[in-house]
């Protein structure tokens, strides 16, 4: 039976992630749907819970773990828990033959592969990478929006993430412009959809 496919997108800090995902969702060529992440943190100024992500409490997160409802979860940038519920990718999308985008931290990919809660044939993992020096430069250009703790946390996270990029199906050089990064991402998604 035909199934849908999920494109997991991961990235180091400041790698155009938000820009390219918004552009992909607007492109009617692919008819992609966004599977929202669950997060315990408060929304940022430009975010709306229920539209940009699913806001849940720490108690709800713990209950989700107890009930084995998650595909993956992680504590990101020493700030908050982020996780994916199984039903949000399998029941709501994959089993309905949909093509979807889903953010997922590469630090959790080894556990996802080990536990095999989602068949490997149903997802493609794409990593947006930029050199550490470029991350530092991009963050430094926005000092008004970045605290020192945030800077240190994100650089440390990037170092850990880069150690696992060999697990990704595709690695995109996001030191390119947003337009060039988006073009590379579209090529990967288009090729996979045409193979299905």
C-alpha positions in Angstrom: 0.0 0.0 0.0 1.2 3.5 -0.8 2.3 5.6 2.1 3.2 9.2 2.6 6.8 10.4 3.3 8.3 12.7 5.9 11.2 15.0 5.3 13.0 15.6 8.6 14.9 18.9 8.5 17.7 19.6 10.9 20.2 22.5 11.0 22.9 24.2 12.9 22.0 27.6 14.4 21.4 30.4 11.8 21.2 28.1 8.8 18.2 29.7 7.1 15.9 27.0 8.5 12.8 29.2 9.1 13.2 31.0 5.7 13.5 27.8 3.6 10.7 26.0 5.4 8.3 28.9 5.0 9.2 29.0 1.3 8.7 25.3 0.8 5.2 25.3 2.4 4.2 28.1 0.1 5.3 26.2 -3.0 2.2 24.4 -4.3 4.4 22.2 -6.5 5.1 19.9 -3.6 1.9 20.3 -1.6 3.9 19.8 1.6 2.3 19.9 5.1 4.1 20.9 8.3 3.9 18.5 11.3 4.3 20.7 14.3 6.7 20.1 17.1 5.6 20.0 20.8 7.6 22.4 23.0 7.6 23.5 26.6 9.1 26.9 26.0 7.0 30.1 25.8 6.3 31.4 22.2 8.7 34.0 20.7 7.2 37.3 19.6 6.5 36.2 16.1 5.2 32.7 17.0 1.6 31.5 17.6 1.0 28.3 19.5 -1.1 25.9 17.5 0.2 27.4 14.2 4.0 27.5 14.6 4.3 24.8 17.3 2.3 22.9 19.9 2.8 24.5 23.4 2.6 21.9 26.2 3.5 22.0 29.9 6.3 20.1 31.5 3.7 17.9 33.2 2.1 17.1 29.8 5.5 16.3 28.4 6.2 13.9 31.3 2.8 12.2 30.7 3.6 11.8 27.1 6.8 9.9 28.0 5.0 7.7 30.5 2.4 6.8 27.8 5.1 6.1 25.2 3.5 8.6 22.8 6.6 10.2 21.5 8.7 9.4 18.4 11.6 11.5 19.7 12.4 14.2 22.3 15.3 16.3 23.4 16.3 19.1 25.7 17.4 21.9 23.3 20.0 24.6 23.9 19.7 24.1 27.7 16.3 25.9 27.4 13.3 23.7 26.8 12.0 20.2 25.8 11.1 19.7 22.1 9.4 16.5 20.9 7.4 14.7 18.3 4.3 12.7 19.0 4.0 9.5 17.0 0.4 10.3 16.1 1.5 13.7 14.6 3.6 12.0 11.9 2.1 8.5 11.5 -1.6 8.7 12.1 -2.2 12.3 11.0 0.1 12.3 7.9 2.0 9.2 6.8 -1.0 6.9 6.8 -3.0 9.5 4.9 -0.4 9.4 2.0 0.8 13.0 2.7 4.2 14.5 2.2 5.3 16.4 5.2 8.1 18.5 6.7 9.1 18.1 10.3 11.9 19.7 12.3 14.0 17.2 14.2 17.3 17.7 16.0 20.0 15.4 14.7 21.2 14.7 18.2 18.2 12.5 18.6 18.5 10.7 15.2 20.6 7.8 16.6 17.8 6.9 19.1 15.1 7.2 16.4 17.0 4.8 14.1 17.7 2.4 17.0 14.1 2.3 18.3 12.6 2.0 14.8 9.2 3.5 15.7 8.9 4.8 12.2 10.0 2.7 9.2 13.2 4.0 7.6 11.5 3.9 4.2 9.0 6.5 5.3 11.5 9.4 6.0 14.4 11.3 4.5 16.8 13.2 6.8 18.2 16.5 5.5 20.8 18.6 7.4 21.5 22.3 6.8 25.1 22.9 7.7 27.3 26.0 7.9 30.9 26.3 9.2 31.2 27.3 12.9 32.9 30.6 12.0 29.9 31.5 9.8 27.5 30.7 12.7 29.6 33.0 14.9 29.5 35.8 12.3 25.8 35.6 11.7 25.0 35.6 15.4 27.5 38.5 16.0 25.6 40.5 13.4 22.5 40.2 15.5 23.8 41.0 19.0 20.7 43.0 19.8 18.7 39.7 19.6 21.3 37.3 21.1 22.4 37.0 24.7 25.9 35.7 25.6 24.4 32.5 27.1 22.4 31.9 24.0 25.5 32.4 21.9 27.6 29.9 23.9 24.7 27.3 24.0 24.2 27.4 20.3 27.9 27.2 19.4 28.2 24.2 21.8 25.1 22.6 20.2 26.5 23.1 16.7 29.7 21.3 17.6 27.8 18.3 18.9 25.4 18.3 15.9 28.3 18.4 13.4 29.7 15.1 14.9 26.5 13.3 13.7 25.9 14.8 10.2 27.3 11.6 8.7 23.9 10.0 9.6 21.9 12.4 7.4 20.7 11.3 4.0 21.6 14.7 2.6 23.8 17.6 3.7 23.2 21.0 2.3 25.7 23.8 2.5 23.6 26.6 4.1 26.5 29.1 3.9 25.0 29.7 0.5 22.3 32.3 0.1 18.7 31.5 1.3 17.7 31.2 -2.3 20.5 28.8 -3.2 19.9 26.7 0.0 16.2 26.5 -0.9 17.0 25.4 -4.4 19.1 22.5 -3.2 16.4 21.5 -0.7 13.8 21.5 -3.5 15.9 19.2 -5.7 16.2 16.6 -2.9 12.5 16.7 -2.1 11.5 16.6 -5.8 13.7 13.6 -6.5 12.3 11.7 -3.6 8.6 12.4 -4.5 9.3 11.4 -8.1 10.7 8.1 -6.9 7.6 7.2 -4.8 
